[in-house]
Amino acid sequence: MNITTRIPDNNKLKLGAGDGFLLAASCAWGINFPIAKSVLLYMDPMVFSATRYLVAASFLFVLLIFQRERLAITTKEFFELAIIGFLGITLFQGGWAYGLNLTSASKASILVATAPVFGALIGSFRGERTSLVGWAGIFLSMIGVVILINNSLTEITIGAGSMVGDLLIIGAAAIWSIYTLISRPMVIRRGPIFVTAYGMAFGALFLTAISVKPLLEQDWSAIPAIGWVAWASTAFLGAALAFVWYCAGISRLGMAKGMSYSFFIPAVAIATSLLFFGEHMSLVQLFGAAIILLGVKFTRTG
């Protein structure tokens, strides 16, 4: 009798831990959107991404050494981690930083939240069944994206403003869903901090290799103290810790349940952007955002 009561308790504890990790990661990323937007006033997007992930990776390796973790990797793991880093850092963060530089933090956070929609589409291509509710959610999300970007219900304005930035963010969301899928088996085997540290290191090295020119041209003296504080917060909170929390949550809850926490990211980002950074969203854009999030909810349900 005692054994049967312990098993559900343990399961509840693990589920609760996964929820806590993903909630913390979502809040950190939500706050990270407007803060990163402010840093991009002083830094080139590629310089911003490369430098903060080199620092974040170094921090995580120090943490691994402190915990006396085994850092050696096999040849197979080398290539797996290189691919994980290329997807999750080089492609995702590169596209995300450039996109964020060209659009608002509020819009970017909502568009990134479409990652579960891409995850569902990838799942359907892999032979996983998607219900009518799931397909309805995908359709709703796409409509919401058009409304959010177009910012009008009566005329076509989709070619104006931050169209390129919005598309880069949508592309980054698609890459993020692939990264989540590919990284999970390695996270389960070697742990979230290990995989995140190596993934960031590989991804940051790739970013540095293609950012030599902007790194040399960056005017470091023009960055004010508040800019460096903001940059540091994106490196340690938005990069190092949030990635570890996300991987830890995904390894416990799985991709489908884990990615549903993307709902919290735009909520935190919009609140932070409107309250502390003076951003503005029209009623039409808020309507589009609501449709996107409703669509993502249906997608996850289906």
Disulfide bonds with the S-S distance in Angstrom:
none
